[in-house]
Amino acid sequence: MHALVAPLEQVLAPVFFLLMGMQVNLSTFARPGALGMAASLTVAAVAGKIICGLAAGKTDRLSVGLGMVPRGEVGLIFASVGKGLGVIDDALFSAVVIMVMVTTMMTPIALKWSLGRSPAPATAG
């Protein structure tokens, strides 16, 4: 089934992110609280995922939490719907987009650090 969906995903995913980016009003970044809101959302997103990673069991919990960090696509969908309904203003929508971009770009670096900080556990065999 995945082989049937992959070509469709390759076409629609970039279109989705392009449409989300086109909705960002760049003038909102001149507002005093917009970048602060983006920073607050980013910190909350990262901290929340790392805390949730603590429930991962007997594994590298930090790496599990960091691996969950770039899951902001659903947030983009909700923010887009909220903006369309008039519930979310341009500044908050822009802050959500920034949060998704930052968490997506920081995760590979953070995971490389996290996975390289200690040797892999020995397996019985």
N, CA, C and O atoms as CSV, one atom per row, in Angstrom:
chain,resi,resn,atom,element,x,y,z
A,1,MET,N,N,0.822,-1.193,0.000
A,1,MET,CA,C,0.000,0.000,0.000
A,1,MET,C,C,0.869,1.260,0.000
A,1,MET,O,O,0.557,2.243,-0.673
A,2,HIS,N,N,1.975,1.214,0.775
A,2,HIS,CA,C,2.847,2.392,0.841
A,2,HIS,C,C,3.409,2.759,-0.526
A,2,HIS,O,O,3.582,3.938,-0.834
A,3,ALA,N,N,3.695,1.755,-1.344
A,3,ALA,CA,C,4.245,2.015,-2.668
A,3,ALA,C,C,3.250,2.772,-3.538
A,3,ALA,O,O,3.651,3.513,-4.436
A,4,LEU,N,N,1.969,2.595,-3.284
A,4,LEU,CA,C,0.948,3.310,-4.050
A,4,LEU,C,C,0.790,4.753,-3.594
A,4,LEU,O,O,0.454,5.629,-4.392
A,5,VAL,N,N,1.032,5.000,-2.306
A,5,VAL,CA,C,0.838,6.333,-1.739
A,5,VAL,C,C,2.078,7.205,-1.904
A,5,VAL,O,O,1.956,8.428,-1.972
A,6,ALA,N,N,3.257,6.616,-1.970
A,6,ALA,CA,C,4.511,7.374,-2.004
A,6,ALA,C,C,4.557,8.407,-3.138
A,6,ALA,O,O,4.939,9.548,-2.882
A,7,PRO,N,N,4.188,8.063,-4.370
A,7,PRO,CA,C,4.231,9.100,-5.415
A,7,PRO,C,C,3.284,10.260,-5.135
A,7,PRO,O,O,3.603,11.413,-5.425
A,8,LEU,N,N,2.125,9.955,-4.574
A,8,LEU,CA,C,1.174,11.007,-4.247
A,8,LEU,C,C,1.727,11.905,-3.141
A,8,LEU,O,O,1.563,13.124,-3.183
A,9,GLU,N,N,2.383,11.294,-2.151
A,9,GLU,CA,C,2.987,12.050,-1.061
A,9,GLU,C,C,4.100,12.962,-1.576
A,9,GLU,O,O,4.244,14.092,-1.109
A,10,GLN,N,N,4.876,12.478,-2.526
A,10,GLN,CA,C,5.978,13.269,-3.065
A,10,GLN,C,C,5.486,14.510,-3.790
A,10,GLN,O,O,6.210,15.501,-3.881
A,11,VAL,N,N,4.276,14.469,-4.302
A,11,VAL,CA,C,3.711,15.623,-4.995
A,11,VAL,C,C,2.988,16.548,-4.020
A,11,VAL,O,O,3.155,17.766,-4.078
A,12,LEU,N,N,2.186,15.971,-3.125
A,12,LEU,CA,C,1.328,16.788,-2.274
A,12,LEU,C,C,2.035,17.389,-1.059
A,12,LEU,O,O,1.664,18.478,-0.621
A,13,ALA,N,N,3.033,16.718,-0.509
A,13,ALA,CA,C,3.713,17.257,0.676
A,13,ALA,C,C,4.379,18.607,0.392
A,13,ALA,O,O,4.193,19.541,1.172
A,14,PRO,N,N,5.143,18.743,-0.687
A,14,PRO,CA,C,5.722,20.068,-0.952
A,14,PRO,C,C,4.661,21.139,-1.216
A,14,PRO,O,O,4.849,22.297,-0.845
A,15,VAL,N,N,3.559,20.766,-1.847
A,15,VAL,CA,C,2.485,21.726,-2.097
A,15,VAL,C,C,1.887,22.193,-0.770
A,15,VAL,O,O,1.618,23.380,-0.587
A,16,PHE,N,N,1.683,21.255,0.150
A,16,PHE,CA,C,1.138,21.604,1.473
A,16,PHE,C,C,2.039,22.611,2.178
A,16,PHE,O,O,1.563,23.630,2.677
A,17,PHE,N,N,3.349,22.327,2.221
A,17,PHE,CA,C,4.257,23.228,2.926
A,17,PHE,C,C,4.401,24.563,2.204
A,17,PHE,O,O,4.598,25.595,2.846
A,18,LEU,N,N,4.305,24.554,0.899
A,18,LEU,CA,C,4.332,25.803,0.138
A,18,LEU,C,C,3.112,26.656,0.490
A,18,LEU,O,O,3.239,27.860,0.712
A,19,LEU,N,N,1.945,26.041,0.541
A,19,LEU,CA,C,0.737,26.784,0.901
A,19,LEU,C,C,0.810,27.331,2.320
A,19,LEU,O,O,0.369,28.452,2.573
A,20,MET,N,N,1.358,26.559,3.241
A,20,MET,CA,C,1.500,27.041,4.619
A,20,MET,C,C,2.442,28.243,4.662
A,20,MET,O,O,2.165,29.231,5.341
A,21,GLY,N,N,3.547,28.153,3.937
A,21,GLY,CA,C,4.501,29.261,3.910
A,21,GLY,C,C,3.926,30.510,3.277
A,21,GLY,O,O,4.246,31.624,3.691
A,22,MET,N,N,3.083,30.333,2.278
A,22,MET,CA,C,2.477,31.485,1.611
A,22,MET,C,C,1.492,32.219,2.523
A,22,MET,O,O,1.213,33.399,2.308
A,23,GLN,N,N,0.971,31.540,3.526
A,23,GLN,CA,C,0.031,32.170,4.443
A,23,GLN,C,C,0.717,33.015,5.513
A,23,GLN,O,O,0.056,33.772,6.224
A,24,VAL,N,N,2.038,32.890,5.629
A,24,VAL,CA,C,2.773,33.655,6.645
A,24,VAL,C,C,2.873,35.108,6.206
A,24,VAL,O,O,3.319,35.408,5.098
A,25,ASN,N,N,2.453,35.997,7.084
A,25,ASN,CA,C,2.556,37.424,6.844
A,25,ASN,C,C,3.869,37.893,7.465
A,25,ASN,O,O,3.968,38.012,8.686
A,26,LEU,N,N,4.877,38.159,6.636
A,26,LEU,CA,C,6.208,38.497,7.138
A,26,LEU,C,C,6.224,39.771,7.976
A,26,LEU,O,O,7.110,39.945,8.813
A,27,SER,N,N,5.270,40.655,7.767
A,27,SER,CA,C,5.250,41.891,8.564
A,27,SER,C,C,4.933,41.616,10.030
A,27,SER,O,O,5.175,42.473,10.879
A,28,THR,N,N,4.401,40.444,10.342
A,28,THR,CA,C,4.107,40.132,11.744
A,28,THR,C,C,5.388,39.974,12.555
A,28,THR,O,O,5.354,40.099,13.780
A,29,PHE,N,N,6.510,39.704,11.907
A,29,PHE,CA,C,7.760,39.550,12.636
A,29,PHE,C,C,8.253,40.873,13.199
A,29,PHE,O,O,9.124,40.884,14.069
A,30,ALA,N,N,7.713,41.984,12.720
A,30,ALA,CA,C,8.077,43.289,13.261
A,30,ALA,C,C,7.327,43.580,14.556
A,30,ALA,O,O,7.694,44.502,15.285
A,31,ARG,N,N,6.302,42.824,14.846
A,31,ARG,CA,C,5.556,43.006,16.093
A,31,ARG,C,C,6.402,42.508,17.258
A,31,ARG,O,O,7.076,41.484,17.145
A,32,PRO,N,N,6.370,43.226,18.372
A,32,PRO,CA,C,7.232,42.867,19.503
A,32,PRO,C,C,7.046,41.446,20.033
A,32,PRO,O,O,8.027,40.790,20.382
A,33,GLY,N,N,5.825,40.968,20.098
A,33,GLY,CA,C,5.596,39.678,20.724
A,33,GLY,C,C,5.628,38.475,19.803
A,33,GLY,O,O,5.573,37.343,20.282
A,34,ALA,N,N,5.716,38.682,18.489
A,34,ALA,CA,C,5.622,37.559,17.552
A,34,ALA,C,C,6.795,36.593,17.683
A,34,ALA,O,O,6.593,35.381,17.756
A,35,LEU,N,N,8.004,37.114,17.713
A,35,LEU,CA,C,9.164,36.232,17.841
A,35,LEU,C,C,9.246,35.631,19.234
A,35,LEU,O,O,9.704,34.500,19.398
A,36,GLY,N,N,8.806,36.378,20.236
A,36,GLY,CA,C,8.749,35.835,21.591
A,36,GLY,C,C,7.759,34.684,21.682
A,36,GLY,O,O,8.020,33.688,22.356
A,37,MET,N,N,6.636,34.820,21.012
A,37,MET,CA,C,5.645,33.743,20.987
A,37,MET,C,C,6.209,32.528,20.267
A,37,MET,O,O,5.990,31.395,20.696
A,38,ALA,N,N,6.936,32.755,19.174
A,38,ALA,CA,C,7.554,31.641,18.447
A,38,ALA,C,C,8.577,30.925,19.333
A,38,ALA,O,O,8.639,29.696,19.341
A,39,ALA,N,N,9.366,31.685,20.069
A,39,ALA,CA,C,10.354,31.080,20.969
A,39,ALA,C,C,9.665,30.300,22.082
A,39,ALA,O,O,10.106,29.207,22.438
A,40,SER,N,N,8.588,30.852,22.631
A,40,SER,CA,C,7.852,30.160,23.690
A,40,SER,C,C,7.239,28.860,23.179
A,40,SER,O,O,7.295,27.836,23.860
A,41,LEU,N,N,6.659,28.897,21.994
A,41,LEU,CA,C,6.077,27.686,21.404
A,41,LEU,C,C,7.147,26.632,21.139
A,41,LEU,O,O,6.918,25.439,21.339
A,42,THR,N,N,8.315,27.081,20.687
A,42,THR,CA,C,9.404,26.147,20.398
A,42,THR,C,C,9.890,25.471,21.677
A,42,THR,O,O,10.085,24.256,21.707
A,43,VAL,N,N,10.082,26.256,22.722
A,43,VAL,CA,C,10.525,25.691,23.998
A,43,VAL,C,C,9.480,24.713,24.532
A,43,VAL,O,O,9.829,23.632,25.007
A,44,ALA,N,N,8.208,25.083,24.457
A,44,ALA,CA,C,7.142,24.206,24.944
A,44,ALA,C,C,7.080,22.916,24.121
A,44,ALA,O,O,6.879,21.836,24.677
A,45,ALA,N,N,7.252,23.024,22.808
A,45,ALA,CA,C,7.199,21.835,21.946
A,45,ALA,C,C,8.343,20.882,22.266
A,45,ALA,O,O,8.132,19.677,22.409
A,46,VAL,N,N,9.544,21.417,22.378
A,46,VAL,CA,C,10.713,20.571,22.653
A,46,VAL,C,C,10.614,19.959,24.052
A,46,VAL,O,O,10.817,18.756,24.221
A,47,ALA,N,N,10.303,20.782,25.050
A,47,ALA,CA,C,10.222,20.275,26.420
A,47,ALA,C,C,9.119,19.228,26.555
A,47,ALA,O,O,9.308,18.208,27.217
A,48,GLY,N,N,7.976,19.474,25.933
A,48,GLY,CA,C,6.872,18.523,26.009
A,48,GLY,C,C,7.222,17.174,25.408
A,48,GLY,O,O,6.873,16.133,25.966
A,49,LYS,N,N,7.911,17.185,24.272
A,49,LYS,CA,C,8.268,15.916,23.631
A,49,LYS,C,C,9.341,15.176,24.431
A,49,LYS,O,O,9.298,13.950,24.538
A,50,ILE,N,N,10.297,15.909,24.988
A,50,ILE,CA,C,11.338,15.259,25.791
A,50,ILE,C,C,10.726,14.661,27.061
A,50,ILE,O,O,11.086,13.552,27.457
A,51,ILE,N,N,9.817,15.379,27.693
A,51,ILE,CA,C,9.156,14.853,28.884
A,51,ILE,C,C,8.343,13.608,28.537
A,51,ILE,O,O,8.345,12.637,29.294
A,52,CYS,N,N,7.657,13.629,27.415
A,52,CYS,CA,C,6.892,12.443,26.991
A,52,CYS,C,C,7.814,11.273,26.682
A,52,CYS,O,O,7.421,10.119,26.851
A,53,GLY,N,N,9.033,11.551,26.232
A,53,GLY,CA,C,9.996,10.492,25.965
A,53,GLY,C,C,10.400,9.732,27.213
A,53,GLY,O,O,10.916,8.618,27.121
A,54,LEU,N,N,10.171,10.320,28.384
A,54,LEU,CA,C,10.504,9.645,29.640
A,54,LEU,C,C,9.672,8.383,29.852
A,54,LEU,O,O,10.048,7.509,30.634
A,55,ALA,N,N,8.550,8.291,29.161
A,55,ALA,CA,C,7.686,7.113,29.298
A,55,ALA,C,C,8.078,5.999,28.332
A,55,ALA,O,O,7.339,5.027,28.179
A,56,ALA,N,N,9.221,6.128,27.685
A,56,ALA,CA,C,9.620,5.179,26.639
A,56,ALA,C,C,10.059,3.825,27.180
A,56,ALA,O,O,10.231,2.890,26.398
A,57,GLY,N,N,10.240,3.693,28.442
A,57,GLY,CA,C,10.637,2.394,28.989
A,57,GLY,C,C,12.140,2.260,29.078
A,57,GLY,O,O,12.850,3.241,29.298
A,58,LYS,N,N,12.620,1.044,28.905
A,58,LYS,CA,C,14.047,0.761,29.068
A,58,LYS,C,C,14.781,0.974,27.753
A,58,LYS,O,O,15.191,0.025,27.086
A,59,THR,N,N,14.934,2.217,27.406
A,59,THR,CA,C,15.644,2.591,26.186
A,59,THR,C,C,16.247,3.973,26.395
A,59,THR,O,O,16.172,4.522,27.495
A,60,ASP,N,N,16.828,4.526,25.377
A,60,ASP,CA,C,17.397,5.867,25.456
A,60,ASP,C,C,16.249,6.879,25.389
A,60,ASP,O,O,15.846,7.302,24.305
A,61,ARG,N,N,15.742,7.251,26.531
A,61,ARG,CA,C,14.548,8.097,26.617
A,61,ARG,C,C,14.752,9.473,26.012
A,61,ARG,O,O,13.841,10.020,25.390
A,62,LEU,N,N,15.930,10.035,26.187
A,62,LEU,CA,C,16.200,11.353,25.618
A,62,LEU,C,C,16.142,11.295,24.098
A,62,LEU,O,O,15.567,12.182,23.468
A,63,SER,N,N,16.725,10.267,23.507
A,63,SER,CA,C,16.697,10.138,22.044
A,63,SER,C,C,15.276,9.929,21.530
A,63,SER,O,O,14.917,10.438,20.468
A,64,VAL,N,N,14.474,9.188,22.276
A,64,VAL,CA,C,13.074,8.995,21.879
A,64,VAL,C,C,12.347,10.334,21.914
A,64,VAL,O,O,11.621,10.669,20.978
A,65,GLY,N,N,12.534,11.094,22.973
A,65,GLY,CA,C,11.894,12.403,23.081
A,65,GLY,C,C,12.347,13.351,21.986
A,65,GLY,O,O,11.532,14.045,21.379
A,66,LEU,N,N,13.656,13.378,21.736
A,66,LEU,CA,C,14.166,14.241,20.672
A,66,LEU,C,C,13.661,13.801,19.304
A,66,LEU,O,O,13.433,14.634,18.427
A,67,GLY,N,N,13.486,12.506,19.121
A,67,GLY,CA,C,12.986,12.003,17.845
A,67,GLY,C,C,11.547,12.409,17.571
A,67,GLY,O,O,11.122,12.454,16.417
A,68,MET,N,N,10.798,12.703,18.623
A,68,MET,CA,C,9.408,13.130,18.452
A,68,MET,C,C,9.267,14.631,18.207
A,68,MET,O,O,8.185,15.096,17.850
A,69,VAL,N,N,10.329,15.385,18.390
A,69,VAL,CA,C,10.246,16.842,18.321
A,69,VAL,C,C,9.687,17.367,16.995
A,69,VAL,O,O,8.836,18.256,17.037
A,70,PRO,N,N,10.102,16.884,15.830
A,70,PRO,CA,C,9.632,17.541,14.602
A,70,PRO,C,C,8.249,17.083,14.135
A,70,PRO,O,O,8.041,16.912,12.934
A,71,ARG,N,N,7.338,16.890,15.016
A,71,ARG,CA,C,6.000,16.437,14.643
A,71,ARG,C,C,5.022,17.608,14.636
A,71,ARG,O,O,3.949,17.518,15.232
A,72,GLY,N,N,5.376,18.698,13.974
A,72,GLY,CA,C,4.545,19.897,13.987
A,72,GLY,C,C,3.618,20.038,12.804
A,72,GLY,O,O,2.907,21.037,12.694
A,73,GLU,N,N,3.608,19.050,11.905
A,73,GLU,CA,C,2.769,19.170,10.718
A,73,GLU,C,C,1.293,19.243,11.088
A,73,GLU,O,O,0.527,19.984,10.471
A,74,VAL,N,N,0.900,18.474,12.094
A,74,VAL,CA,C,-0.495,18.512,12.536
A,74,VAL,C,C,-0.805,19.889,13.121
A,74,VAL,O,O,-1.903,20.416,12.942
A,75,GLY,N,N,0.166,20.461,13.818
A,75,GLY,CA,C,-0.006,21.816,14.331
A,75,GLY,C,C,-0.226,22.822,13.218
A,75,GLY,O,O,-1.010,23.760,13.362
A,76,LEU,N,N,0.472,22.622,12.102
A,76,LEU,CA,C,0.266,23.502,10.947
A,76,LEU,C,C,-1.151,23.382,10.403
A,76,LEU,O,O,-1.770,24.378,10.031
A,77,ILE,N,N,-1.654,22.165,10.362
A,77,ILE,CA,C,-3.014,21.962,9.849
A,77,ILE,C,C,-4.024,22.658,10.754
A,77,ILE,O,O,-4.907,23.368,10.272
A,78,PHE,N,N,-3.896,22.457,12.080
A,78,PHE,CA,C,-4.816,23.103,13.007
A,78,PHE,C,C,-4.681,24.626,12.947
A,78,PHE,O,O,-5.683,25.339,13.001
A,79,ALA,N,N,-3.456,25.124,12.837
A,79,ALA,CA,C,-3.256,26.569,12.752
A,79,ALA,C,C,-3.870,27.129,11.475
A,79,ALA,O,O,-4.443,28.219,11.487
A,80,SER,N,N,-3.754,26.393,10.380
A,80,SER,CA,C,-4.334,26.844,9.115
A,80,SER,C,C,-5.853,26.892,9.197
A,80,SER,O,O,-6.482,27.844,8.735
A,81,VAL,N,N,-6.434,25.853,9.791
A,81,VAL,CA,C,-7.894,25.849,9.962
A,81,VAL,C,C,-8.314,26.995,10.883
A,81,VAL,O,O,-9.289,27.694,10.608
A,82,GLY,N,N,-7.571,27.182,11.980
A,82,GLY,CA,C,-7.877,28.277,12.899
A,82,GLY,C,C,-7.757,29.638,12.247
A,82,GLY,O,O,-8.559,30.533,12.514
A,83,LYS,N,N,-6.764,29.798,11.398
A,83,LYS,CA,C,-6.602,31.073,10.689
A,83,LYS,C,C,-7.757,31.283,9.718
A,83,LYS,O,O,-8.277,32.392,9.593
A,84,GLY,N,N,-8.156,30.220,9.034
A,84,GLY,CA,C,-9.280,30.320,8.101
A,84,GLY,C,C,-10.584,30.667,8.798
A,84,GLY,O,O,-11.431,31.360,8.233
A,85,LEU,N,N,-10.748,30.185,10.029
A,85,LEU,CA,C,-11.957,30.476,10.806
A,85,LEU,C,C,-11.881,31.835,11.504
A,85,LEU,O,O,-12.878,32.317,12.042
A,86,GLY,N,N,-10.703,32.448,11.494
A,86,GLY,CA,C,-10.537,33.734,12.158
A,86,GLY,C,C,-10.241,33.626,13.640
A,86,GLY,O,O,-10.279,34.631,14.350
A,87,VAL,N,N,-9.944,32.422,14.122
A,87,VAL,CA,C,-9.651,32.214,15.534
A,87,VAL,C,C,-8.193,32.533,15.844
A,87,VAL,O,O,-7.870,32.953,16.955
A,88,ILE,N,N,-7.318,32.336,14.869
A,88,ILE,CA,C,-5.888,32.582,15.031
A,88,ILE,C,C,-5.497,33.759,14.150
A,88,ILE,O,O,-5.852,33.805,12.972
A,89,ASP,N,N,-4.768,34.707,14.720
A,89,ASP,CA,C,-4.342,35.864,13.927
A,89,ASP,C,C,-3.023,35.570,13.201
A,89,ASP,O,O,-2.417,34.517,13.398
A,90,ASP,N,N,-2.593,36.511,12.365
A,90,ASP,CA,C,-1.384,36.327,11.557
A,90,ASP,C,C,-0.137,36.107,12.407
A,90,ASP,O,O,0.724,35.301,12.054
A,91,ALA,N,N,-0.039,36.826,13.531
A,91,ALA,CA,C,1.155,36.708,14.369
A,91,ALA,C,C,1.270,35.313,14.967
A,91,ALA,O,O,2.356,34.734,14.973
A,92,LEU,N,N,0.181,34.771,15.464
A,92,LEU,CA,C,0.221,33.430,16.054
A,92,LEU,C,C,0.473,32.370,14.980
A,92,LEU,O,O,1.221,31.421,15.212
A,93,PHE,N,N,-0.136,32.525,13.824
A,93,PHE,CA,C,0.100,31.579,12.739
A,93,PHE,C,C,1.571,31.602,12.328
A,93,PHE,O,O,2.173,30.548,12.123
A,94,SER,N,N,2.147,32.786,12.209
A,94,SER,CA,C,3.565,32.904,11.854
A,94,SER,C,C,4.443,32.267,12.925
A,94,SER,O,O,5.444,31.625,12.605
A,95,ALA,N,N,4.077,32.439,14.189
A,95,ALA,CA,C,4.846,31.844,15.277
A,95,ALA,C,C,4.796,30.317,15.201
A,95,ALA,O,O,5.803,29.655,15.454
A,96,VAL,N,N,3.645,29.754,14.858
A,96,VAL,CA,C,3.533,28.297,14.714
A,96,VAL,C,C,4.406,27.812,13.563
A,96,VAL,O,O,5.083,26.791,13.689
A,97,VAL,N,N,4.400,28.526,12.454
A,97,VAL,CA,C,5.226,28.141,11.306
A,97,VAL,C,C,6.709,28.186,11.679
A,97,VAL,O,O,7.466,27.284,11.318
A,98,ILE,N,N,7.124,29.220,12.391
A,98,ILE,CA,C,8.522,29.320,12.834
A,98,ILE,C,C,8.865,28.157,13.749
A,98,ILE,O,O,9.932,27.558,13.614
A,99,MET,N,N,7.970,27.829,14.685
A,99,MET,CA,C,8.208,26.722,15.609
A,99,MET,C,C,8.397,25.418,14.842
A,99,MET,O,O,9.309,24.649,15.146
A,100,VAL,N,N,7.556,25.166,13.864
A,100,VAL,CA,C,7.672,23.935,13.075
A,100,VAL,C,C,8.996,23.909,12.319
A,100,VAL,O,O,9.656,22.871,12.264
A,101,MET,N,N,9.388,25.031,11.740
A,101,MET,CA,C,10.650,25.084,10.994
A,101,MET,C,C,11.838,24.858,11.915
A,101,MET,O,O,12.738,24.087,11.582
A,102,VAL,N,N,11.855,25.515,13.065
A,102,VAL,CA,C,12.987,25.394,13.989
A,102,VAL,C,C,13.096,23.976,14.523
A,102,VAL,O,O,14.188,23.409,14.553
A,103,THR,N,N,11.971,23.393,14.949
A,103,THR,CA,C,12.032,22.042,15.502
A,103,THR,C,C,12.406,21.012,14.442
A,103,THR,O,O,13.072,20.021,14.742
A,104,THR,N,N,11.982,21.243,13.212
A,104,THR,CA,C,12.341,20.317,12.129
A,104,THR,C,C,13.827,20.393,11.813
A,104,THR,O,O,14.455,19.370,11.542
A,105,MET,N,N,14.391,21.587,11.845
A,105,MET,CA,C,15.812,21.745,11.514
A,105,MET,C,C,16.737,21.353,12.665
A,105,MET,O,O,17.863,20.916,12.426
A,106,MET,N,N,16.279,21.504,13.912
A,106,MET,CA,C,17.160,21.214,15.047
A,106,MET,C,C,17.232,19.731,15.380
A,106,MET,O,O,18.208,19.282,15.981
A,107,THR,N,N,16.220,18.967,15.003
A,107,THR,CA,C,16.146,17.569,15.424
A,107,THR,C,C,17.291,16.703,14.920
A,107,THR,O,O,17.842,15.944,15.717
A,108,PRO,N,N,17.689,16.764,13.648
A,108,PRO,CA,C,18.810,15.913,13.229
A,108,PRO,C,C,20.096,16.186,14.015
A,108,PRO,O,O,20.834,15.258,14.345
A,109,ILE,N,N,20.356,17.443,14.306
A,109,ILE,CA,C,21.551,17.802,15.072
A,109,ILE,C,C,21.443,17.279,16.500
A,109,ILE,O,O,22.396,16.714,17.037
A,110,ALA,N,N,20.270,17.471,17.112
A,110,ALA,CA,C,20.069,17.015,18.485
A,110,ALA,C,C,20.121,15.491,18.582
A,110,ALA,O,O,20.681,14.947,19.533
A,111,LEU,N,N,19.536,14.803,17.600
A,111,LEU,CA,C,19.575,13.339,17.616
A,111,LEU,C,C,20.984,12.807,17.416
A,111,LEU,O,O,21.370,11.821,18.043
A,112,LYS,N,N,21.760,13.455,16.544
A,112,LYS,CA,C,23.140,13.018,16.334
A,112,LYS,C,C,23.918,13.134,17.637
A,112,LYS,O,O,24.678,12.236,17.998
A,113,TRP,N,N,23.723,14.250,18.344
A,113,TRP,CA,C,24.387,14.422,19.632
A,113,TRP,C,C,23.907,13.373,20.630
A,113,TRP,O,O,24.718,12.731,21.298
A,114,SER,N,N,22.584,13.198,20.733
A,114,SER,CA,C,22.020,12.294,21.719
A,114,SER,C,C,22.427,10.846,21.471
A,114,SER,O,O,22.769,10.133,22.415
A,115,LEU,N,N,22.397,10.409,20.241
A,115,LEU,CA,C,22.747,9.024,19.930
A,115,LEU,C,C,24.250,8.775,20.046
A,115,LEU,O,O,24.671,7.637,20.253
A,116,GLY,N,N,25.055,9.815,19.916
A,116,GLY,CA,C,26.498,9.656,20.001
A,116,GLY,C,C,27.079,9.882,21.378
A,116,GLY,O,O,28.286,9.727,21.563
A,117,ARG,N,N,26.256,10.245,22.357
A,117,ARG,CA,C,26.778,10.588,23.684
A,117,ARG,C,C,27.135,9.383,24.534
A,117,ARG,O,O,27.903,9.516,25.487
A,118,SER,N,N,26.600,8.212,24.220
A,118,SER,CA,C,26.940,7.019,24.997
A,118,SER,C,C,26.942,5.817,24.068
A,118,SER,O,O,26.227,5.795,23.066
A,119,PRO,N,N,27.745,4.820,24.403
A,119,PRO,CA,C,27.762,3.630,23.547
A,119,PRO,C,C,26.440,2.886,23.603
A,119,PRO,O,O,25.715,2.942,24.596
A,120,ALA,N,N,26.144,2.189,22.517
A,120,ALA,CA,C,24.901,1.418,22.452
A,120,ALA,C,C,24.953,0.284,23.467
A,120,ALA,O,O,26.012,-0.302,23.694
A,121,PRO,N,N,23.801,-0.028,24.084
A,121,PRO,CA,C,23.796,-1.120,25.067
A,121,PRO,C,C,24.107,-2.438,24.398
A,121,PRO,O,O,23.715,-2.685,23.258
A,122,ALA,N,N,24.825,-3.289,25.131
A,122,ALA,CA,C,25.193,-4.607,24.606
A,122,ALA,C,C,23.950,-5.489,24.551
A,122,ALA,O,O,23.106,-5.456,25.446
A,123,THR,N,N,23.859,-6.268,23.495
A,123,THR,CA,C,22.713,-7.166,23.364
A,123,THR,C,C,23.149,-8.587,23.727
A,123,THR,O,O,24.273,-9.002,23.446
A,124,ALA,N,N,22.253,-9.300,24.342
A,124,ALA,CA,C,22.546,-10.683,24.707
A,124,ALA,C,C,22.429,-11.566,23.476
A,124,ALA,O,O,21.503,-11.400,22.681
A,125,GLY,N,N,23.313,-12.461,23.316
A,125,GLY,CA,C,23.140,-13.278,22.134
A,125,GLY,C,C,24.179,-14.232,21.956
A,125,GLY,O,O,24.158,-14.995,20.990
